[in-house]
């Protein structure tokens, strides 16, 4: 037994991740990037445009796994920077209480959230951003929608796996119900 504790965040190799996904829930963070006015009211929501594994285009939120020995705040910042760029200037909430906990199941219909790869638990946050957002990694674009546009049938229909339901919950949480 080692007297030292591993303190470097890390993750599993691909085959180890597949084995873990098959045996236990994986922890994720999700962020709804928003722009707010001077009074703190949400004026727009940023949705990423991605190409899925099947080649289909979809709109998604910022999302990603929490690594071993990584704080929630650090995971949020890492995924926001990865998806929105290094000068997005996100304002991580002072309280780490999420606006909701989304439970993704590999079996559709148990909850509004579905991920065919795994059972995942996601802590969801609304994160105001004030900087210049330029998508990186596998995102093609970031489009800012008004709250009304974001809940339109056209935009909601482009959001897979329950992100449409999560976005509606986020808007309700900030008092923007339609």
C-alpha positions in Angstrom: 0.0 0.0 0.0 1.3 3.4 -0.9 1.8 6.2 1.6 1.1 8.8 -1.1 -2.2 10.0 -2.4 -2.7 10.6 -6.1 -3.7 14.3 -6.4 -3.6 14.8 -10.2 -7.0 14.8 -11.9 -7.3 12.1 -14.4 -9.7 9.8 -16.3 -9.9 6.3 -17.5 -8.6 4.8 -20.7 -11.3 4.2 -23.3 -11.8 0.5 -22.4 -11.8 1.2 -18.7 -14.4 4.0 -19.3 -16.7 1.6 -21.2 -16.4 -0.9 -18.4 -17.2 1.8 -15.7 -20.1 3.1 -17.8 -21.6 -0.4 -17.8 -21.3 -0.8 -14.1 -22.0 2.6 -12.4 -23.4 6.0 -12.9 -20.9 8.6 -14.2 -20.9 12.2 -12.8 -21.3 15.1 -15.2 -21.7 18.8 -15.1 -23.9 20.7 -17.5 -24.0 24.5 -18.0 -26.5 26.7 -19.7 -24.5 29.7 -20.9 -26.5 32.9 -20.7 -26.2 36.6 -21.2 -27.8 38.8 -18.6 -28.7 42.5 -18.6 -27.8 45.0 -15.9 -30.7 43.8 -13.7 -29.6 40.2 -13.9 -32.4 39.1 -16.2 -31.5 36.5 -18.8 -31.6 38.0 -22.3 -30.1 35.2 -24.3 -29.0 31.6 -24.1 -26.0 30.1 -25.9 -26.5 26.8 -27.6 -23.8 24.8 -29.3 -24.2 23.3 -32.7 -22.6 19.9 -33.0 -22.5 16.9 -35.3 -23.4 13.7 -33.5 -21.9 10.3 -33.9 -24.6 9.5 -36.5 -23.7 12.5 -38.5 -26.8 14.5 -37.5 -26.6 18.1 -36.4 -28.0 19.1 -33.0 -28.0 21.9 -30.5 -26.6 21.1 -27.1 -25.5 22.7 -23.8 -22.0 22.7 -22.4 -21.6 19.3 -20.8 -18.8 17.0 -19.6 -17.6 14.5 -17.1 -16.1 15.3 -13.7 -12.7 13.8 -13.5 -11.3 11.9 -10.5 -10.2 14.3 -7.8 -11.6 17.3 -9.6 -13.7 20.0 -7.9 -17.1 20.8 -9.4 -16.1 24.4 -10.0 -13.0 23.2 -11.8 -15.0 20.8 -14.0 -17.4 23.6 -14.9 -14.6 26.0 -15.8 -12.8 23.3 -17.8 -15.9 22.4 -19.9 -16.9 26.0 -20.4 -13.4 26.9 -21.7 -13.3 23.8 -23.8 -16.7 24.5 -25.5 -16.8 28.3 -25.4 -13.2 29.3 -25.6 -10.7 30.8 -23.2 -12.1 34.3 -23.1 -15.8 33.5 -22.5 -15.4 34.9 -19.0 -17.9 32.7 -17.2 -19.3 33.6 -13.8 -19.4 30.4 -11.9 -22.3 30.6 -9.3 -21.3 31.4 -5.8 -23.4 28.5 -4.6 -22.6 25.1 -6.0 -26.2 24.0 -5.6 -27.4 23.1 -9.2 -30.7 24.3 -10.5 -31.5 20.6 -11.1 -30.0 17.1 -11.1 -30.6 15.4 -14.4 -30.5 11.6 -14.4 -29.7 10.1 -17.8 -30.5 6.5 -18.4 -29.5 4.2 -21.3 -33.2 3.1 -21.4 -35.4 5.8 -22.9 -38.5 6.9 -21.1 -37.4 6.5 -17.5 -36.7 10.3 -17.2 -36.8 13.0 -19.9 -33.0 12.5 -20.1 -31.5 9.7 -22.3 -27.9 8.7 -23.0 -27.7 5.3 -24.8 -24.1 4.9 -23.6 -24.6 5.0 -19.9 -26.4 5.8 -16.7 -25.2 9.3 -15.8 -26.0 11.9 -13.2 -25.5 15.5 -14.2 -25.4 18.6 -12.0 -26.9 21.4 -14.1 -26.0 25.1 -13.7 -26.9 28.4 -15.3 -23.7 30.3 -16.0 -23.6 33.9 -17.1 -20.8 34.6 -19.6 -19.6 38.1 -20.5 -16.7 37.5 -22.8 -16.2 36.6 -26.4 -17.4 33.1 -27.0 -15.8 31.0 -29.8 -16.6 27.4 -29.8 -13.8 24.9 -29.7 -13.3 21.1 -29.8 -16.1 19.4 -31.5 -18.6 22.3 -31.5 -19.2 23.9 -34.9 -20.8 27.0 -33.7 -22.4 28.8 -30.8 -25.7 30.7 -31.4 -27.3 33.0 -29.0 -31.1 32.7 -28.8 -33.6 34.9 -27.0 -35.5 32.9 -24.3 -38.5 32.9 -26.6 -36.5 31.5 -29.5 -34.8 28.9 -27.4 -38.1 27.3 -26.4 -39.6 27.4 -29.9 -40.5 24.0 -31.4 -37.8 24.4 -34.1 -35.0 24.8 -31.6 -36.3 22.4 -29.1 -36.6 19.7 -31.8 -32.9 20.1 -32.5 -31.9 19.2 -28.9 -31.4 15.5 -28.3 -31.2 13.4 -25.1 -33.3 15.6 -22.9 -31.4 18.9 -23.4 -34.6 20.5 -24.5 -36.3 19.6 -21.2 -33.2 20.8 -19.3 -33.3 24.1 -21.1 -36.9 24.6 -20.2 -36.1 23.9 -16.5 -33.3 26.4 -16.6 -35.5 29.1 -18.0 -38.2 28.3 -15.4 -35.6 28.5 -12.7 -34.7 32.1 -13.7 -38.4 33.1 -14.0 -38.7 32.9 -17.8 -41.6 30.5 -18.3 -43.7 30.5 -21.5 
